[in-house]
Amino acid sequence: MRHFILAALVCAATPALALDLQGHRGTRGLAPENTLPAFATALSLGVTTLEFDTAVTKDGVVIIAHDRSLNAEITKGPDGRYIAAPTPVIRTLTLAELKRYDVGAIDPETRYAKTFATQRAIPGTTMPTLAELGALLRRSGNTSVRFNVETKLSPLAPDETLDPEAFATALVTALRGEGMAERATIQSFDWRTLKVVQRIAPEMPTSCLTLARGNNDNVQVGKPGASPWLAGLDVDDFGGSVPHTVKAAGCKVWSPFFRDVTAEAMAEAKANGLIVAVWTVNEPAEMRQMIDLGADAIITDYPDRLRTVMAEKGLALPPATPVDP
């Protein structure tokens, strides 16, 4: 009985793991985005979830990459020089061809380099396959970290990727093959792939990504007709409410740009039973604001900063599992 009471007191004194700390593109603020060094850094710091993006090569391999085409700001060609636009579309390259490119350092002449001045350059780093990430996870021994996996395709550029059905099927097959499916959530701005995942892999939660501002607005409140990004849904049919539209889409998670989130929208999301995962929050003051507003998950380029904020607020921290890439 004495041991039981002691254990109960320890549990009562331990803060609940109430916030999902998601490392954006691994740890984009600290290591080259969407690479094995970035994921190793995230695991070594301690995150709840690895957030990353996916594409499919010409020979059908699922790789981890943010853009449909190679990004000139972070990519060197086989000649050791940064590539220039127009850059190759990933879908047109085999895995062997893709591995000839180096994504280990930002071009120092770009605005991107100034934005992520703390990112460590690791020359010689290539885009990893999903299988290579699976191998890294097995080496780390971390069996609890989750995965927030984005499908990178666009209804406005259908020729640059597989179609939604084929893309989602390839991704689900790869995740299952690596034993990652049970810990994976599939997210996308293009909700067509999410509908496919809901049908072929109902065990995997889906996350509806939204951006309600600027040129990349995929919600299109108040605009005539349905947005091409929302798989046939029109947000105006739901009173302009993004959370209601997300619920209708069958997503369990709403993942908005954090500056789009208001107290009213958060209340609507919670009333609809949605988990709210905000992106991409990099400043400590904004992290505190999102926690106070009730965010369930924060996606950040700087997991180290968020860990500090979580500690300040008495939130439990995810365990670190140091591993070399």
N, C-alpha and C positions, 0 to 999 in steps of 0.2 A: 504494500500500500504506500509506503514512504517513497519508493521509486516512482510509482505512478503519479503521486502528487507533485514530485519534483519535475517530472517530465511535463506535466500539465502547466506548471509555472514557467518552464523554459519556453514552451510553445506560446503561452500567453504573452511572454516578453519579446518574442520574435516577430518583427513586422511582417505582414502578409506581402506576398509578391503581387502587388496590385497594379503594377505597370509593366507592360510588355515593351522592353527596350530593344528596338530594331536597328541593326547596323545597316545604313543605306549603302547599297552597292558594296557591302562589306564594311569598309570604313573609308569612305572617299576622302575625308579630311586628313587622313593619316597615311594612306597607302594607295597605290594605283587602283582605280575603281574596278570592281567586278573581277578581281584577280585572286589567285590563291594567296599571295601575301596579304591582301586586304581581308580575306576571310580568316586567315591565321591570326591576324592582328585582332580582329573582332573576338574570336574565340579566346585568345590569350587575355584580353581585357575582361571579357564576360558580358555576353549579350543573351537576351532571351530568344531572339530571332535574327537570322541572317536574311536580309532583303537583297534580292538580285533580279536581273533581267535575263531573258532568254531569246535566242534566235536558233534557226535551224540551217545547217550548211547545205550545199548542193548535194552532198552524199548522205543527207539525212541524219546528221549528228546534232544533238542538242548541245549548244554551247552557251556560255554566259557572256552576254554583250548587251549594251544599252541601246545602241542605234541599229537601224536596219542596214545602214552603210557604215563603212569604217570611218571613225571620227578622226579628221585630220589634226585636231588639236592634241591628240594623245597617241597617234600611231605613226611609227616609222616603218618604211618599207625595207625590203631586203638590202637596199643600198645604204641603209643607215640614216637616210634623210626622212624628215617628216613628209608624209604624202600630201598631195594637193588635190583640191576638188576639180572635177567630180571624182569621188572616191568609189571603190568597188562596193557593190551591194553584197552583203554576206551570203545571201541566198545563191549567188553566182559562183561562190568559191567552195572548193572542197576543204575538208579539215586540214589536209596536208598543205594546201595553199595558204590557208588562214594562219597556220602556225609559222609562216615565214615573216609575219608582221610582229613588231615589238610595241606593246602598249604599256611599258613600264615607266614612262615619264611624260609629263605634260610639256608641250612646246613652251619654252620660257617666254616667248614673244607674244603669247596670247593673253587675253583677259582672264581666261580660265586659270592660267598659272597664278595670276595675282589673287584670284578668288580663293584658291586652295594652296596658299603659300606654304602651309605646314605639311603638305603631302610629301612623303618621302619618295624620291625617285629610285626605282629598282630596274635599271636597264636589263634587257634580255627577257622580260616577262611577257608571256603570251596569253591570249584569251584561253581560259580553261574550258574544258568540256564539263558537263554535269557529272560525268563519271569521275573526272579528276577531283571535283569537289567532294564527291562521295568517298573517295579514297582518303582525302584529307580529314574528313570527319571521323573515319574509322581510326586513323592514326591518333587523333586527338582524344579518343575515348569518350567524347561527349555524345550521350545518347538521349539528351533531353532538348537540345537546341532545336527550334522550329525554323521553318523556311517560308518566306513570303516571296513567291515566285511570279514575276511579271511576264506576260506574253507581250512581246514588242511587235505589234502589227498595226496597220492603219487601214480603215475603210477607204481612205483617200489615196492609198498607194497599193492597190491589190496585187500588182505584179512584183512587188519587192519582197514578198514573203509567201510562205505556204498559205492556203486558204484557212479560215478559222477552224474548220473541222479537222483538217490534216495537222495543223499546228498544235491544237489542243491534244489530239491523239498522240502525236509524237512526244509531247511533254509528259503526259500522264504515263505513257509507256516507260519513258526514261526514269521518271521518279520512282515508279514501282520497281524497276530493275535495280535501282540503287538502294532500295529499302527506305526511301525517304517519303513515300506517299502518306504514311500515317501522320507525319508531322508537318505536312505542307498545306499552305493556303495558296490558291491561285488568284492573282490580281491582274486587272487590266483596265486601261482607259477604253479599250475596244471591247464592249461587253459581249460581243458575239462569241468570243472564245469561252467566256464564263458560262454561257448557256450550254455549250458543248460539254464542258467539265461537269456541270450539274447533272447532265444526262449520263455520261459515261463513267464518272467517278464521283458519285454522290457522297462518298466518305470524305472528300476534300472540300473544305469550306471555300467559298469564293468571296473575293473582295472587290467591290465596285470602286474604282479610282475616279475621282472627279476633280475638275478644275473649272471654276465658274468665272473666269476673267481672261482678258487678253486674247491674243490671236489663237491660242490653243484651247479655248473654251470648248469642252466636250459636252457640256450640259445644255447650253443655249436656251436659258430661260427667256420666255417672252418672244422668241423668234418663231416664225411660221414653220410648221411641220416638225417632224421628229428629227433629232440630231442623228446623223449617221453612226455615231459612236455608241448609241444606247440600245442596240439590238432591237430596234423597232419601237421603243418606248418614247413618248413625248412628255417631258417634265411638266409641261403646261396642262396635261391631262390630270396631273396630281397636284393642282393648285400652285405649281411652281416650286413645290417642296422636293428638294433633292433627297432627303431621307426617305420620304414616302416612295419616291421613284426607285431608289435602291432596294427597298423592301419588295416592291413589285417585281424587280428583276431577279429575285431569289437569292441575293447576296446576304450572307450573315455578317459581313463587315462593310462598313462605309469608310473609305479612305480618301478624305478630302485634303486639298491644299490647306495648310493650317490657318492661313489668313482668311479663308472663306468661312471659317467656323464661328458662328455666333452662339450665344447662350440659348437662343430660341431653337436653332438648328440642332444643337446638342440635345436639348430636351426632346425634340421630335425623334431624333435617332434612338434615344434611350426608350421612349414610349413605343417605338417599333421593334424593340428588342435587338437593336443593332449594336455590334461592337464598333467603336470609333477609333481608327488608326490614322493619326494626322501625319502629314509629310510637308516638307522636309525641314525639321526644326533644329536650328544650329546654335542659336544664342541662348545662354542660360536664362535670361529674363523671359524669353518666349517659351522655353521649356516649362518654367514655373507657371506661366499663364495657362498653358495647355493642361497641365496637371490639375490646376485649380478649377479649370472649366469642366473637367471630368473625362478627359481623353483616356481611353483604355490602353492605347499603344502610341508610342512616339517613334517615328522613323527619323534618324539623324545621321549626318555624316561624321559626327563626333560622339561616339558612344562614351568616351572618357568624360566629356563634359556632362552628359546626361547622368552618368553614374554619380558624379559629384552632387548634382542637383537632387537626385533620388536619395542619396545619403543624408543631405541636409533636411529633407522632408520625412526622414524616417522610414523610407520604403526599402524593402529587402532588395538586395542586389543579386543578379544572376551570377552563378559561380563561374570563375575563370578556369579555362582548360588550356594551358599553354601548349602550343604546337608550332613546329617550324613548317613553313610552306613547302 
